[in-house]
């Protein structure tokens, strides 16, 4: 029985203290941000893997910057949706929640999520390709903006073939090892190491819930699969669990 929750599952959910939420591009789909592997995932005929890689940048940095500027414009013009807001509300309803997102669009933060691990960085920031720490203002007119040291700037995201920030990844794994519930939303579950996180949570005995209109390689691990778009399904699931409203703030202050 994977579709509807039993009373026992609802009790486990309501009694859970430590939550790990893993999100991917699907959570932002209803805000109008295309997913990577769905329709609209190509940009000027290229797959993300060709653009978001050190090789892609070396081959044509101006093109890669055009893609990121297009994506920046896109996300500046959209709003967080009910799915992002439900996760931010969940954080205020449960004792401890860590949100590990693969998204680089900043929409979770704008929706009010606080305890956030951006596994793949944030595309609104940039840094020196050579790794120097000079304070630099990004020239919006330059085809390839340069650092003060003269090296190109690059968007502060993790590209294919690169390793994730060690501290961020360590924290995400540690949270998975001790979570009671792992909620997986809008990820195809094919990009590692993020896709390994639910397996760690499973091994630790956590309850796994997936929200996705489609089956994924992670579905088989899950105790419950909620099929449908996150902006509709997450608020409905919260109501079903009994979290109708914002939690009442502590009295007094
Ligand atoms: N609600 C929930 N899930 C959705 C929705 C929606 N409205 N629409 C689509 N999805 C699901 C798709 O079914 C798919 O499983 O979201 C998933 C999106 O998958 P991908 O495009 O592969 O995105 P993601 O899993 O985040 O990709 C991982 O790969 O390209 C790299 O670094 C990039 O962070 C990205 C990583």
Boltz pocket constraint, residues with backbone or C-beta under 6 A from the ligand:
constraints:
  - pocket:
      binder: B
      contacts: [[A, 23], [A, 24], [A, 25], [A, 26], [A, 27], [A, 29], [A, 30], [A, 35], [A, 36], [A, 37], [A, 38], [A, 48], [A, 102], [A, 103], [A, 120], [A, 158], [A, 185], [A, 186], [A, 187], [A, 188], [A, 189], [A, 190], [A, 191], [A, 211], [A, 212], [A, 213], [A, 214], [A, 215], [A, 216], [A, 228], [A, 229], [A, 230], [A, 231]]
      max_distance: 6.0
